[in-house]
C-alpha cells in the first residue's frame, strides 16, 4: 500500500486529488494532507509516505522550497515528488526538474493525467 502526502493551499484541490488517486489502479494506503511546505515537512517527520503530490505556489513555504528540503534530507531524498501546479512557465518546470521532481502535472488536470504520471513512477 502506498501512503501519499498531498500538499496544496487549496482544500478543494486536495480533495479532488484524493478522489483521483482512489480511481487509479495503484494500491493506496493513507492519504495525508498539508496546506503548505512547512506543514508537509512536519507531517513527513511522523508519517512515512511513498509519494508527495505538491503545488508550487503556496504561502509560508513553496512547493519548490519543499522539494529542495525533501531532496536535501538523507531519509527522504529518494521519495518521489510530483508537482501539480497552475505554474506553467518553462522556467518553473525546469527548476522543479533540476531540484529532483519526479514529474509535473498542470492544473487544471484530469484523472487520466494523474494516473499516467503515477503509472510511470510505479
C-alpha positions in Angstrom: 0.0 0.0 0.0 1.3 3.4 -1.0 0.9 6.2 1.6 0.7 9.6 -0.1 1.1 13.2 1.1 -0.9 15.9 -0.8 0.4 19.4 -0.4 -1.7 22.3 -1.6 -3.0 25.5 0.0 -6.5 24.8 -1.5 -8.5 22.2 0.4 -10.7 21.7 -2.7 -7.7 20.7 -4.8 -6.5 18.3 -2.0 -9.9 16.7 -2.0 -10.0 16.4 -5.8 -6.5 14.8 -5.9 -7.6 12.3 -3.2 -10.6 11.3 -5.3 -8.5 11.0 -8.4 -5.9 8.9 -6.6 -8.6 6.5 -5.5 -9.5 6.0 -9.1 -6.1 4.8 -10.1 -5.0 1.1 -10.1 -2.3 1.9 -7.5 -3.0 0.3 -4.1 -3.3 3.4 -1.9 -3.0 3.3 1.8 -3.2 6.5 3.9 -3.5 9.9 2.3 -2.2 12.8 4.4 -2.8 16.5 3.6 -0.8 19.7 4.2 -1.6 23.3 3.4 2.0 24.4 2.7 5.6 23.2 2.6 6.2 23.7 6.3 3.1 21.7 7.3 4.3 19.0 4.8 7.7 18.8 6.5 6.1 18.4 9.9 3.9 15.6 8.5 6.9 13.8 7.0 8.7 13.7 10.3 5.9 11.5 11.8 4.3 9.8 8.7 6.5 7.9 6.3 5.0 8.3 2.8 5.9 6.8 -0.6 4.8 9.8 -2.7 4.3 13.5 -2.4 2.0 15.5 -4.7 2.7 19.2 -4.3 1.6 22.5 -5.6 4.3 25.1 -6.3 2.7 28.4 -5.3 1.8 28.3 -1.6 2.2 30.6 1.4 4.9 30.1 4.1 6.9 27.6 2.1 6.6 27.0 -1.7 6.5 23.6 -3.4 10.0 24.2 -4.8 11.3 25.0 -1.3 9.6 21.9 0.0 11.2 19.9 -2.9 14.6 21.2 -2.0 14.2 20.3 1.7 13.0 16.8 0.9 15.9 16.1 -1.6 18.4 17.5 0.9 17.2 15.1 3.7 19.0 11.8 3.7 15.9 9.9 4.8 13.6 11.4 2.1 15.9 12.1 -0.8 14.6 9.1 -2.9 11.0 10.0 -2.2 9.2 10.8 -5.5 7.7 14.3 -5.6 5.3 15.2 -8.4 4.5 18.9 -8.8 0.8 19.7 -9.5 0.5 23.4 -10.3 -1.0 26.2 -12.4 2.5 27.4 -12.8 3.1 26.5 -16.4 6.2 28.6 -17.1 9.1 26.7 -18.6 11.5 28.1 -16.1 9.5 26.8 -13.1 9.1 23.4 -14.7 12.8 23.2 -15.4 13.6 24.4 -11.9 11.4 21.6 -10.4 13.1 19.0 -12.6 16.6 20.3 -11.7 15.6 20.1 -8.0 14.6 16.5 -8.4 10.9 16.4 -9.1 9.7 13.0 -10.4 7.1 14.6 -12.6 4.9 17.6 -13.3 1.1 17.9 -13.9 -0.5 21.2 -14.8 -3.8 22.4 -13.3 -6.5 22.1 -14.3 -5.7 18.3 -14.6 -7.9 15.3 -15.3 -7.8 11.9 -13.7 -6.0 10.4 -16.7 -3.1 12.9 -16.5 -2.6 12.0 -12.8 -2.9 8.2 -13.5 -0.4 8.5 -16.4 2.2 10.3 -14.3 1.9 7.8 -11.4 1.9 4.8 -13.7 5.3 5.9 -15.0 6.6 6.0 -11.4 5.2 2.8 -10.0 
